[in-house]
Amino acid sequence: MMTKTRRKFDREYKQKAVELSFARGNAKEIAEELGILPELLY
């Protein structure tokens, strides 16, 4: 059985992702660029 490895993001990365989503106003676009699910930015 294969297990998925969870990616860990540091606090600075998370903060920058949220700031980008607010600045651009498009969480989905930012999430795609960062390779994460859009739900993680809400």
C-alpha positions as CSV (number, residue, x, y, z in Angstrom):
1,M,0.0,0.0,0.0
2,M,1.4,3.4,-1.0
3,T,0.9,6.3,1.3
4,K,0.9,9.9,0.3
5,T,3.4,12.2,1.8
6,R,2.0,15.4,3.2
7,R,3.7,18.5,2.1
8,K,4.6,21.0,4.9
9,F,4.6,24.7,4.3
10,D,6.2,27.1,6.6
11,R,4.4,30.1,8.1
12,E,6.1,32.6,5.7
13,Y,5.0,30.6,2.6
14,K,1.4,30.4,3.9
15,Q,1.4,34.1,4.6
16,K,2.7,35.0,1.2
17,A,0.1,32.8,-0.5
18,V,-2.7,34.5,1.3
19,E,-1.3,38.0,0.6
20,L,-1.1,37.1,-3.1
21,S,-4.7,35.9,-3.2
22,F,-5.9,39.2,-1.6
23,A,-3.7,41.3,-3.9
24,R,-4.9,39.7,-7.1
25,G,-8.4,38.8,-5.9
26,N,-8.3,35.4,-7.5
27,A,-7.5,32.5,-5.1
28,K,-8.0,29.8,-7.7
29,E,-5.3,31.3,-10.0
30,I,-2.8,31.7,-7.1
31,A,-3.5,28.2,-5.9
32,E,-2.8,26.8,-9.4
33,E,0.5,28.7,-9.6
34,L,1.5,27.4,-6.2
35,G,0.4,23.8,-6.8
36,I,-2.1,23.7,-4.0
37,L,-5.9,23.4,-3.7
38,P,-7.8,26.7,-3.7
39,E,-9.7,25.6,-0.5
40,L,-6.4,25.9,1.4
41,L,-6.4,29.7,0.9
42,Y,-9.7,30.3,2.6
